[in-house]
Amino acid sequence: MEPIKRRKFLKNSASMAGAALVAPAYIRNMVTDSPNERVNVAVIGAGGERERVRGIIRGRGIVHIREYAKMQNVNVKTICDVDERLFPGVSKEVEELFGTKPGTEVDMRNILEDKDIDIISIATPDHWHALHTVWACQAGKDVYVEKPSSHNVYEGRKMVEATMKYNRIVQSGICYRSSQAVKEGIKLVHDGILGKVYMARGITWRYREPIGTFPDSPVPNGVNWDMFLGPAPYRAFNLNRFLYHWHWFWDTGTAEMGNNAIYRMDTARWALNKNAHPVKIHCSGGLYGRGNEQETPNIMDATYEYEDGMVIQNEVRCLSVHPEGIPEDKGVVFVYGDKGWMSLSGSGYKTYFGKKNEPGQFKSEDDFPQETRSNGWKNLVDCVRSGRREDLDKPMIDGHLSSALCNLGIIAYRIGRELNFNPETEKFINDQGADKLLTRVYREPYIMPDKV
């Protein structure tokens, strides 16, 4: 099947918006009658706070719940998690925030049968993002899906196809797309403030302690371990593969590159106006420092070259680092042109020009009125109410293209050499070994269908 390009995706989104307004309610399952009508949400991956060896885990699901609580006429109707031990605490907070006690489920497929649910908000581990999104689209639900959108390139494409086929509104959880300051900075780059741009460089820093070693152990009461593993191979329960540390194993996570560098890659790709995949990918790195049983590296340095010669660099560091790698929000993108350069982060943008790096235009997110600020959750709810998918800050096609940068970098790291990629077919050129890592072997019954 020919890949869906971003321009075609957004064009089809605009034309489908009108059709969505006349589609039967049981197909649309969207709020369009009144902007004040209640929007019901199910949060998958309840989050909450759990103790672990070092400190407290604060899952992303509770962030979703608190963001929806800031909006009028939005209700978290159901929470879902494989760990039933979370339900009492999270249910209590939901009831305090929304005034009603939520339903609870362990298997999100049971939620899909609820016709009152409008939005499925996905805050699960990376390896579940795609299947949950596709199932939700097939059930006529709209979706917020955490970053990275996908665990591999193949399933990212399936997510785009499902969004289009079922005419759903799907928001990729890449938060900088909603920043007014970042939007303005990107527009300045596109308008030529830096001259002819040729490269963007993302740096992500998160200091990570070693995860240590834990023996396999019995599955704790209240945990559905089979459901947690889902499409991943079955293995004995291990605390290091549960809770937050699932990030650091290939079966379930995408390393720090997919965990946080995704923000930088999305901003870099946006700044360079790259709406296709790169053609060459190289990545080096390794797992350095103290003893660890994690599989993923804590240092990665990837380079992506596009057909026109433009370059994106992606540097990820999880050990001590010099100040360049420690901006206010532990991540920054530098955009380079023949007249100057710009730094972009969650804090805003700054420009510098000429041989002496003379400061130019700059703006902080705090410089914008509070009422003009938004985020991915509010933007999604607004689009669900209006039926206008084209107004999404982070449509699924962008989630796929940016997540693919991380996934392609991971493949180059694991293969250990430079790779040549065909953006049209989404396959490597004459490289069956690398092609195998574009997808995974799915465990029954958690299979990603080829035809969504």
C-alpha positions, 0 to 999 in steps of 0.5 A: 500500500502506498504510504499516506503522506502528510499533505494528503493526510491533512487534505483528507482530514479537511474533506472528511470533517464535513462528512463527519457532521452528517454521519450517524452518531453510532459511527461518529461517536463524537460530540458535535451537537453542542460545544457544551455537551459532555465529553466522556473519557476513558484513561488507559494506564491509570497511573497514580503513585507507586513506590519503587526502589528509588522514590515514587513512580508517578504514571502519566495516566494521572497527568491525563486525568488532571488535565481533563479535570481542568476543562468544562463538561469533560468527565473521566468515566472509566479508568483502566490498568493492569494493576488493580491495586491502583484503583482505590487511590486513583478512583478517589482522586477522579471522584474528587475532581469530577464528582462521580466515581469512575468505572474500572477495567483491567482489559481496555477492550471491555471499554470499547463496547461503552457507547458513552465513551468519546475519547480513549486516552492512552498512557500505557507502555510503548509496546501497547500504544499502537494496538490500543489506538487501532482498537479504539479507532475501530470502535469509533472512539477518538484518541489521545496517545502518549509519546512515542506513538509507536514501538516500531515503524510498521505499527506507526503506519497502521495507526495512520491507516486506522485513523484515516479508515475510521475517520477518527481524531487522534492526537499524538502526545508530543507536547511542544506542538501546542506551545505558543512560543515554539509555534512562533519560533517555527514560523520564524524559521519557515519565514526565513529568519535564519536564512537557508536552514540546513541542519537541526540538532536535538539534545536530550538529557535525563540523568538515570541511576542504574536499575540494578538486578532483580530476580524473577518472582511471583506475579503480585496479587492484583497484577494481570501480567499477561495483559501487561506483556500484551504483544510482547513475548511472555516471560516470568514476572520481574520487577525491573520489567514492570513499573517505570523500568519497562522503558529500558527493555526492547520488548516493551520500551524504546530507550530514552530516545523514544521516551524523551528525545521524541520531543526534540525529533518532532521539533527538529523535523517540524523546523526543517519542514520534513514531512517524509522519512530520511534516506540515511540513518546512522547511530552509535552509543552504548550502555556505559557506567555502573552495572545494569541489567537493562538492554537499552543504551544510556548514550545514543547519537544518531544522524539522519540525512534527507533526500535533499541533504538536510541533516537532523542530529539526535543526541541522548545522554543519561549520564553526567553532562556539560551545560550545553545539554542541560537547558531549563527542561533538559532538552533543546533543539538547535536549528542552523541556517546560513544567517544564524541559528535558533534554540527551541525548548519548552521554555521558548526560543532564542535567535543568534546571528553572524560571526559573533552570535549576536542575540536576536529575537526571542520569546518565552512561553510566559510572554503569551497570555494565559488564555491563548495557551493550550495543550494536547488534551484541550486541543483534542477535546476542542477538535472532538467537539468541532469535528475538525481533525485538521485543527489538531496540533499533533495529528497521527501522521506527525506522530508517526513520522517523528516516532519513526525517527527514533525507531529508525535510530534504534534500528541503526544502533542495534544493527551497528551500521549506517542504513539506507531507507526508502521513504516510500516503501518504508523499508530498508534498501536490500537489508532484510536484517534491518527490515525485521526490526521495522516490526515485531513478532506479535504474541497471540492474541495481541496481533496487529492486523495487516489490514486495520 
